[in-house]
Amino acid sequence: MARTRLNQMIGLAGVDDQERSIARKWGRRLEGPMLLLAVWILLHWYLSATGRQFSPLFELISNLAVWLFFVFETVLLTSLCADKKSYLKSNWMNLLIIAGGIPILWGFSGYAGILRTLRLLLIVSLLFNVSNTVLGVLSRNQIGQVLVIGLVFVLMSGILIAGIDPAIETPLDGIWWAWVTVTTVGYGDIVPTSNIGRMFGAVLILMGVCLFSLLTAGFAAFFISKEEEIIEEKEDVTIQQLSLMLERIEQIEARLQQLCQHQGVEPVDSQKPEN
């Protein structure tokens, strides 16, 4: 709840979970193109910052494409949301980016820097959306608890190894060694030289294997549960369709019985098998 309020305050809330299903569906569909756009913005910013020069036509097309995407997303999701005022209010950052891009269409190239700065806010929006997704994943199957325990274990191990092994001089070096050891990466830039340090490293490697096994199992369980939810939703839709078909069949039978009674014909009971 607190994170949702924070997203609303900074204008990056997206489509509310209580909104219409069609709005939430299109909000999810636009996450992929938004990710690609964010990658392009970051790449373009990096190339520009390192001295790469682009032609004025390319810059205009790039700025126009980014601006049009923001316009398309905002107009589409606003039209699909039931509470349009609430959506625009909680996503005011999109309106700011759109307003900042309008001078580009007027031909004032001096405002290009404003648009570049504003569209970098898309990266912030993406990070918030990704963090929400990550928190949703971590809250399932105790994945978050496992990560917290692993982080605490790495910190404690790093401080401990700095005290028991002479080759590791500072706690920061020890934490770095513990991190690359527990992840089984093992760069080899910092290694214990004493026997007790090597024994401790062996235990840490074993703990790292167990930790990542738990994380792998947790993520697998999460994705399996998501698939089960999708299957259950499809089953619910099928059940509703079957119920509707049964209701229509009953209505047809009732109409047939009325028609038979009106014409003096004995109705056929569809529930009894013929002899």
MOJOUR-V458893 format. One record per run of one state. SS is the DSSP state (a for helix, b for strand, c for the rest). FROM is the first residue (numbers start at 1). LEN is the number of residues. If there is no record, write none. Layout:
((SS FROM LEN) (SS FROM LEN))
//
This chain:
((c 1 1) (a 2 8) (c 10 11) (a 21 29) (c 50 6) (a 56 25) (c 81 3) (a 84 7) (c 91 1) (a 92 15) (c 107 2) (a 109 11) (c 120 1) (a 121 18) (c 139 4) (a 143 22) (c 165 6) (a 171 12) (c 183 12) (a 195 69) (c 264 12))
//
